[in-house]
Amino acid sequence: MEYLFQVKIGALIGLLLLTLLFGFIPARIKWFRETNGTDVHGMVLSLISCFAGGVFLAACLLDIIPDYLSDIGTVLDAREVETSFPLPEFIIAAGFFMVLILEKIVQSFREMRGAREERAPLLHDHGHGHGLATARDLESSGHHVHVDLQAHSSFRSFMLFLSLSLHSVFEGLAIGLQSTDSKVLEICIAILVHKSIIVFSLSVKLVQSTVHPLWVAAYIVVFALMSPLGIAIGIGVMEAQLTAGPLIQAVLEGLAAGTFVYITFLEILPHELNSPGNQLLKVMFILFGFTIMAGLTFLG
């Protein structure tokens, strides 16, 4: 048992350090933060963002939702709950509407105060006026501008961070709840590879949003702590033998899945696919990101 505890602590430290490393690459390199570079610079940034979109799409469809459906199915079976109502899917929808309502409340307060920085619809024509003087000035400079100051709002970036953080806690929880050191190492390696790509993609999205650099750093640090936190909680749950733990985890996973569905399909993908230029190449990079994650999922 003592050796198993040491393996879990090693997994905790490894996840923390590697996540910080990959998260701070886009955050600390100035090239990722530039919005008025050359056309080639803008295109490369756009393609990196499309790759990240494919990663998030795969994480949503192949990782977060299947994990949640499996977990809540196990919980409902264990509690002998039988109903014709699609309860697992309803919880996902609740998470979706929770983010939608919260975002509209935030936008309403901003509009009442006369702020216009987040008033644009998610799906809009990038060839017309944007409403922000700064966006128009950047576009009139003659360079391709990948960062749409309205499409990448700070609120949406925060919700993306929140949903991924919750999922990271559950991934760490899976390590903390294991009873054999071989299973701990197996799951830890899979999460290390998976989370390195995820945190890089998250960092790219945060850098391209209106989030202040200090907040970007804070997000990355907090996100890096989520899997270790999950491992610690898992170790504590094994020691405390909590009976309601699996049910609470499953419900939170469902809400996080609904949040991720909203961010993926109404923020990340529309922003990339509705901006002009290199449409087929963008789709190829989205597919590339999706394929990488699908391959990792296939390999277990």
C-alpha positions in Angstrom: 0.0 0.0 0.0 2.9 2.3 0.8 4.5 1.7 -2.7 1.1 2.3 -4.3 0.8 5.7 -2.5 4.3 6.6 -3.7 3.4 5.8 -7.3 0.3 8.0 -7.0 2.4 10.9 -5.6 4.8 10.5 -8.5 1.9 10.6 -11.0 0.6 13.7 -9.3 4.0 15.5 -9.6 4.5 14.4 -13.2 1.1 15.6 -14.3 1.6 18.9 -12.6 5.1 19.6 -14.2 4.3 18.4 -17.7 1.0 20.4 -17.8 2.8 23.6 -16.7 5.5 23.0 -19.4 3.1 22.6 -22.3 0.7 25.2 -21.0 3.3 28.0 -20.8 4.7 27.4 -24.3 2.0 29.5 -26.1 1.6 31.8 -23.1 5.2 32.9 -22.8 6.2 33.0 -26.5 5.4 36.4 -28.0 4.8 35.0 -31.4 1.5 33.5 -30.3 0.2 36.8 -28.9 0.8 38.9 -32.0 -2.3 40.0 -33.8 -0.9 42.4 -36.4 1.8 40.2 -38.0 2.1 39.1 -41.7 -0.4 37.2 -43.6 1.6 34.0 -43.2 1.8 34.6 -39.4 -2.0 35.0 -39.3 -2.6 31.9 -41.4 -0.3 29.8 -39.2 -2.0 31.0 -36.0 -5.4 30.2 -37.6 -4.3 26.7 -38.5 -2.9 26.1 -35.0 -6.3 27.3 -33.7 -8.1 24.9 -36.1 -5.9 22.0 -34.8 -6.9 23.0 -31.3 -10.5 23.0 -32.4 -10.1 19.4 -33.7 -8.6 18.4 -30.4 -11.5 19.9 -28.4 -14.0 18.2 -30.8 -12.4 14.8 -30.2 -12.1 15.4 -26.5 -15.8 16.2 -26.4 -17.1 13.3 -28.5 -14.6 10.6 -27.7 -13.5 11.3 -24.2 -15.7 13.6 -22.0 -19.2 12.4 -23.1 -18.4 8.7 -23.3 -16.7 8.8 -19.8 -19.7 10.6 -18.3 -22.2 8.2 -19.9 -20.3 5.2 -18.7 -19.9 6.6 -15.1 -23.5 7.7 -14.7 -24.7 4.4 -16.2 -22.7 2.5 -13.6 -24.0 4.7 -10.8 -27.7 4.3 -11.9 -27.3 0.6 -12.2 -25.7 0.3 -8.7 -28.6 2.3 -7.2 -31.1 0.3 -9.3 -32.6 3.4 -10.8 -34.8 2.6 -13.8 -36.5 5.3 -15.9 -37.6 5.8 -19.5 -36.6 9.4 -19.2 -33.1 10.1 -20.7 -31.6 11.4 -17.5 -27.9 11.3 -18.5 -28.6 13.3 -21.6 -30.8 15.7 -19.7 -27.9 16.5 -17.3 -25.7 17.3 -20.4 -28.4 19.6 -21.7 -28.6 21.2 -18.2 -24.9 22.0 -18.4 -25.3 23.4 -21.9 -28.2 25.7 -20.9 -26.4 26.7 -17.8 -23.5 28.2 -19.8 -25.9 29.7 -22.4 -28.0 31.5 -19.7 -24.9 32.6 -17.8 -23.3 34.1 -21.0 -26.5 35.9 -21.9 -26.8 37.3 -18.4 -23.2 38.6 -18.6 -23.9 40.1 -22.0 -27.1 41.8 -20.7 -25.3 43.5 -17.9 -22.5 44.6 -20.2 -25.1 46.1 -22.6 -26.9 47.9 -19.8 -23.6 49.5 -18.9 -23.0 50.4 -22.5 -20.1 48.0 -23.0 -19.9 46.5 -26.5 -17.0 44.2 -26.3 -19.0 41.0 -26.2 -22.2 41.9 -28.1 -21.5 40.2 -31.4 -23.3 36.9 -32.2 -21.3 33.7 -32.3 -22.0 33.2 -36.0 -21.3 36.4 -37.9 -19.9 37.5 -41.2 -16.3 38.5 -40.8 -16.4 40.6 -44.0 -18.7 43.2 -42.5 -18.2 45.8 -39.7 -17.5 44.4 -36.3 -18.6 47.3 -34.1 -15.3 47.7 -32.3 -13.0 50.5 -33.4 -10.0 48.5 -32.4 -11.1 45.6 -34.6 -11.7 47.9 -37.6 -8.4 49.6 -37.1 -6.6 46.2 -37.1 -8.4 45.0 -40.2 -7.7 48.3 -42.1 -4.0 47.8 -41.5 -3.8 45.4 -44.5 -2.9 42.3 -42.5 -5.0 39.3 -41.9 -6.3 39.4 -38.3 -7.0 36.0 -36.8 -7.9 37.2 -33.4 -11.5 38.5 -33.5 -11.8 40.5 -30.2 -15.5 39.7 -30.1 -15.6 36.0 -31.0 -13.0 35.1 -28.3 -14.6 36.7 -25.3 -13.1 36.4 -21.9 -16.3 34.8 -20.5 -16.2 32.0 -23.1 -12.5 31.5 -22.4 -13.3 31.2 -18.7 -16.0 28.6 -19.4 -13.7 26.6 -21.6 -11.1 26.6 -18.8 -13.8 25.7 -16.2 -15.1 22.7 -18.2 -11.7 21.4 -18.9 -10.6 21.9 -15.3 -13.6 19.9 -14.0 -12.8 17.1 -16.5 -9.1 17.1 -15.3 -10.3 16.6 -11.7 -12.2 13.5 -12.8 -9.2 12.2 -14.7 -7.0 12.6 -11.6 -9.8 11.0 -9.6 -9.5 7.9 -11.8 -5.8 7.6 -10.9 -6.4 8.2 -7.2 -9.1 5.5 -7.0 -6.9 2.8 -8.5 -5.9 -0.1 -6.2 -2.9 -1.4 -8.2 0.4 0.4 -9.2 0.4 -1.0 -12.7 -3.1 0.5 -13.4 -2.0 3.8 -11.9 1.0 4.0 -14.3 -1.1 2.9 -17.3 -3.8 5.6 -16.7 -1.2 8.2 -15.8 0.8 7.8 -19.1 -2.4 8.0 -21.1 -3.5 11.2 -19.3 0.0 12.7 -19.6 -0.1 12.5 -23.4 -3.8 13.5 -23.6 -3.5 16.5 -21.2 -0.3 17.8 -22.8 -2.1 18.4 -26.1 -5.2 19.7 -24.3 -3.3 22.3 -22.2 -1.4 23.5 -25.3 -4.6 24.0 -27.2 -6.3 25.6 -24.1 -3.3 28.0 -23.8 -3.5 28.9 -27.5 -7.2 29.8 -27.1 -6.6 31.8 -23.9 -3.8 33.8 -25.6 -6.0 34.6 -28.6 -8.8 35.9 -26.3 -9.1 39.1 -24.5 -7.8 37.6 -21.2 -5.0 39.5 -19.6 -1.6 37.7 -19.7 -1.5 37.4 -15.9 -4.9 35.7 -15.9 -3.7 33.4 -18.7 -0.8 32.4 -16.4 -3.2 31.9 -13.5 -5.6 29.8 -15.6 -2.7 27.5 -16.7 -1.4 27.1 -13.1 -4.9 26.3 -11.8 -5.6 24.0 -14.7 -2.3 22.2 -14.0 -3.3 21.7 -10.4 -6.7 20.1 -11.3 -5.5 16.5 -12.1 -3.2 16.4 -9.0 -6.2 17.7 -7.0 -8.3 14.8 -8.4 -5.6 12.3 -7.5 -5.6 13.7 -3.9 -9.4 13.5 -3.7 -9.3 10.0 -5.1 -6.8 8.9 -2.4 -9.1 10.6 0.2 -12.2 8.9 -1.1 -10.5 5.5 -0.9 -9.6 6.1 2.7 -13.0 7.6 3.6 -15.2 5.1 1.7 -17.8 7.7 0.7 -21.0 6.1 -0.7 -22.4 9.2 -2.4 -19.1 10.1 -4.1 -19.7 8.3 -7.4 -23.1 9.9 -7.9 -21.8 13.5 -7.2 -18.9 12.9 -9.6 -21.2 11.6 -12.3 -23.6 14.6 -12.1 -20.6 17.1 -12.2 -19.2 15.2 -15.2 -22.5 15.6 -17.0 -22.7 19.4 -16.3 -19.0 19.7 -17.5 -19.8 17.7 -20.6 -22.7 20.1 -21.4 -20.5 23.0 -20.9 -17.9 21.6 -23.2 -20.5 20.9 -25.9 -21.5 24.5 -25.8 -18.0 25.9 -26.0 -16.9 23.4 -28.8 -19.9 23.8 -31.1 -20.9 27.4 -30.5 -17.6 29.1 -29.9 -14.4 27.3 -31.2 -15.5 25.7 -34.4 -17.8 28.5 -35.7 -15.1 31.1 -35.1 -12.7 29.2 -37.2 -15.0 28.0 -40.0 -16.7 31.4 -40.4 -13.6 33.4 -40.8 -12.5 33.9 -44.4 -9.6 32.2 -46.3 -8.1 28.8 -46.5 -11.3 27.0 -45.7 -10.3 23.5 -46.9 -6.9 23.8 -45.2 -8.7 24.7 -41.9 -10.9 21.7 -42.2 -7.9 19.5 -42.8 -6.2 20.9 -39.6 -9.4 20.4 -37.6 -9.5 16.8 -38.9 -5.8 16.5 -38.1 -6.3 17.5 -34.4 -9.4 15.2 -34.2 -7.4 12.3 -35.7 -4.5 12.7 -33.2 -6.9 12.5 -30.3 -8.9 9.7 -31.8 -5.6 7.7 -32.3 -4.6 8.3 -28.7 -8.1 7.2 -27.6 -7.9 4.1 -29.8 -4.5 3.2 -28.3 -6.0 3.5 -24.8 
